[in-house]
Amino acid sequence: MKRVLLLALLGAAIFAASAQASSWHVIGRASSSGDFASAAANGTARHPHALAVRIKGGGVSGFAAVACSKGIASIGSKSTNYKGAGIHRLRMPFSNASSCDVTASVGGSGHISIQILKR
């Protein structure tokens, strides 16, 4: 009985750790409101596994640019357009980047917001 309980607790701990490791972390944010609202945010991610933007608001669309470095020699960039509210994954120029800078903007109407996310 103790062994089963111990295994169940160990499994729950492993599940909780993996869920936390895969969660998004905010590295930049901005918001605005009005009939023709726009907002821009930027952030830097150290050793990102994935990058995304979270957009909230009505009739929103935007653009994001990602510039990454790998050590001191490799530099690359990618851009992404997106439409609609939600989480939009960003394209990264290569994997295992040591650092990525992200600049993102959004436009829409009413209250809009943008968050830059990293995993």
C-alpha positions in Angstrom: 0.0 0.0 0.0 2.8 2.4 0.9 4.6 1.6 -2.4 1.5 2.4 -4.4 1.0 5.7 -2.6 4.7 6.6 -3.1 4.5 5.8 -6.8 1.3 7.9 -7.1 3.0 10.8 -5.4 6.1 10.5 -7.5 4.0 10.4 -10.7 2.1 13.6 -9.6 5.4 15.4 -8.9 6.8 14.5 -12.3 3.6 15.6 -14.0 3.6 18.9 -12.1 7.2 19.6 -13.0 6.7 18.9 -16.7 3.6 21.1 -16.7 5.5 24.0 -15.2 8.5 23.5 -17.6 6.1 23.8 -20.6 4.3 27.0 -19.4 4.7 30.3 -21.1 6.6 33.2 -19.5 5.8 36.9 -20.3 8.9 38.8 -21.5 7.2 41.9 -22.9 3.7 43.5 -23.0 1.8 46.5 -24.2 -1.9 47.6 -24.4 -3.9 50.4 -25.9 -7.5 51.4 -26.6 -9.5 53.5 -29.0 -11.2 53.3 -32.4 -7.8 52.8 -34.1 -5.7 51.3 -31.3 -2.2 50.1 -31.8 0.4 48.7 -29.3 4.0 47.6 -29.6 6.1 45.5 -27.3 9.6 44.1 -27.2 11.5 41.6 -25.1 14.6 39.5 -24.8 14.6 35.7 -24.2 17.6 33.9 -23.0 17.9 30.3 -24.3 14.2 30.1 -25.6 12.7 26.8 -26.6 9.7 28.5 -28.2 8.4 32.1 -28.7 4.8 33.4 -29.1 2.6 36.4 -28.8 -0.7 36.4 -27.0 -3.2 38.9 -28.5 -6.4 40.1 -27.0 -9.0 42.4 -28.5 -11.4 42.8 -31.4 -10.4 42.8 -35.1 -6.7 42.5 -34.2 -3.8 41.8 -36.5 -0.1 42.3 -36.2 3.5 41.6 -37.0 6.4 40.2 -35.0 10.2 40.1 -35.8 12.6 37.7 -34.1 16.3 38.2 -34.2 18.4 35.4 -32.5 22.1 34.8 -31.8 23.9 31.6 -31.1 27.2 32.3 -29.4 28.9 35.3 -30.9 29.0 34.3 -34.5 25.6 33.2 -35.7 22.8 35.7 -36.1 19.5 35.2 -37.9 16.0 36.6 -38.1 12.4 35.6 -39.0 9.1 37.5 -39.1 5.5 36.4 -38.6 2.2 38.0 -39.5 -0.9 37.1 -37.4 -4.6 37.8 -37.4 -7.2 37.4 -34.6 -7.0 37.0 -30.9 -5.2 34.1 -29.2 -1.7 32.7 -28.9 0.4 32.8 -32.1 3.7 30.9 -32.3 6.6 32.8 -33.8 9.1 31.4 -36.2 12.7 31.2 -34.8 15.6 31.4 -37.3 17.3 28.3 -35.7 17.1 26.1 -32.7 19.3 26.3 -29.6 19.6 30.1 -29.7 21.5 31.6 -26.8 19.4 34.8 -27.0 16.4 36.1 -29.1 15.1 39.7 -29.3 11.4 40.0 -30.2 9.6 43.1 -31.4 5.8 42.7 -31.9 3.0 45.1 -32.8 -0.8 44.8 -32.9 -3.6 47.0 -34.2 -7.4 46.8 -33.7 -10.3 48.6 -32.2 -11.5 48.9 -28.6 -9.1 47.7 -25.9 -6.2 45.6 -27.3 -3.2 44.0 -25.7 -0.2 42.1 -26.7 2.2 39.9 -24.6 5.5 38.4 -25.9 5.9 34.8 -24.5 8.8 32.4 -24.2 9.2 28.8 -23.2 
